[in-house]
Amino acid sequence: MNPLLTQKCKPLDGGQAMSDNEIQAYLRQAEGWTLKEGAIEKTYGFRNYHETLAFVNALAWIAHAEDHHPDLLVKYNTCQVRFNTHSVGGISINDFICAAKADALLA
């Protein structure tokens, strides 16, 4: 089991963004996630719109519980998920915690 799944997001106001080395180390553990334009990003594929929306709704529940919200691009059979942490001006551990929890929805 991914150890990030047991962690909870924490407020990071005044904190620092992860270094490039830290981001790359976590990305090696996050299958399918990439760094793009200051965020980590992954596109999930589904068979139809109903499955896509079911994923979006489950992810919305997780985001609410973690108080860490992604940018979503929802299409008929795909959902692009992007996480970054505005309060630190970059990528934080919270992004990787939520990415792991998003992946776990489809495990």
C-alpha positions as CSV (number, residue, x, y, z in Angstrom):
1,M,0.0,0.0,0.0
2,N,1.2,3.5,-0.8
3,P,2.1,5.2,2.5
4,L,0.7,8.5,1.2
5,L,-2.8,6.9,1.5
6,T,-2.6,7.0,5.3
7,Q,-1.6,10.7,5.4
8,K,-3.8,13.7,5.7
9,C,-3.3,17.1,4.1
10,K,-2.1,19.8,6.4
11,P,-2.4,23.6,6.1
12,L,0.9,24.9,4.6
13,D,0.4,28.6,4.8
14,G,3.8,30.2,5.0
15,G,5.4,26.9,4.0
16,Q,7.8,26.2,1.1
17,A,7.2,24.4,-2.1
18,M,9.1,21.1,-2.7
19,S,12.4,21.3,-4.5
20,D,12.8,19.9,-8.0
21,N,14.6,16.9,-6.5
22,E,11.8,16.2,-4.0
23,I,9.2,16.5,-6.8
24,Q,11.1,14.1,-9.0
25,A,11.5,11.6,-6.2
26,Y,7.8,11.6,-5.5
27,L,6.9,11.4,-9.3
28,R,8.9,8.2,-9.6
29,Q,6.4,6.7,-7.1
30,A,3.3,8.2,-8.7
31,E,2.6,6.1,-11.8
32,G,1.2,8.2,-14.7
33,W,1.7,11.6,-13.0
34,T,3.8,14.2,-14.7
35,L,5.0,17.7,-13.8
36,K,3.6,20.3,-16.2
37,E,3.4,24.1,-15.8
38,G,3.8,24.1,-12.0
39,A,1.4,21.3,-11.2
40,I,1.3,17.5,-11.1
41,E,-1.1,16.2,-13.7
42,K,-2.7,12.9,-14.8
43,T,-5.4,12.1,-17.2
44,Y,-7.7,9.2,-16.4
45,G,-9.6,7.3,-19.1
46,F,-13.1,5.8,-18.7
47,R,-15.6,3.9,-20.8
48,N,-18.3,6.5,-20.8
49,Y,-19.6,9.8,-19.3
50,H,-21.3,8.1,-16.4
51,E,-18.0,6.5,-15.2
52,T,-16.2,9.8,-15.7
53,L,-18.7,11.6,-13.5
54,A,-18.6,8.9,-10.9
55,F,-14.8,9.4,-10.6
56,V,-15.2,13.2,-10.5
57,N,-17.8,12.9,-7.7
58,A,-15.6,10.5,-5.6
59,L,-12.6,12.7,-6.1
60,A,-14.6,15.8,-5.1
61,W,-15.5,14.0,-1.8
62,I,-11.8,13.3,-1.2
63,A,-10.8,16.9,-2.1
64,H,-13.4,18.2,0.4
65,A,-12.3,15.8,3.1
66,E,-8.6,16.8,2.6
67,D,-9.4,20.5,2.0
68,H,-7.1,20.3,-1.0
69,H,-8.8,20.9,-4.4
70,P,-7.6,20.0,-7.9
71,D,-8.2,21.6,-11.2
72,L,-10.3,19.3,-13.3
73,L,-10.9,19.1,-17.0
74,V,-13.9,16.8,-17.5
75,K,-14.7,15.3,-20.9
76,Y,-17.0,12.5,-22.1
77,N,-14.5,9.7,-21.2
78,T,-11.5,11.4,-19.6
79,C,-10.8,13.5,-16.6
80,Q,-7.5,15.5,-16.4
81,V,-6.6,16.1,-12.7
82,R,-4.0,18.8,-11.8
83,F,-2.8,19.5,-8.2
84,N,-0.6,22.3,-6.9
85,T,-0.5,24.2,-3.7
86,H,-1.3,27.9,-4.1
87,S,-0.3,28.7,-0.5
88,V,3.3,27.6,-1.1
89,G,3.4,28.7,-4.8
90,G,4.3,25.3,-6.1
91,I,4.1,21.6,-5.4
92,S,3.7,20.2,-1.9
93,I,3.3,16.9,-0.1
94,N,-0.5,17.6,-0.1
95,D,-0.5,17.3,-3.9
96,F,1.1,13.8,-3.8
97,I,-1.2,12.7,-0.9
98,C,-4.3,13.6,-3.0
99,A,-2.8,12.1,-6.2
100,A,-2.3,8.8,-4.4
101,K,-5.9,9.0,-3.1
102,A,-7.2,9.7,-6.7
103,D,-5.3,6.7,-8.0
104,A,-6.7,4.5,-5.2
105,L,-10.2,5.2,-6.4
106,L,-9.4,3.1,-9.5
107,A,-7.2,0.4,-7.8
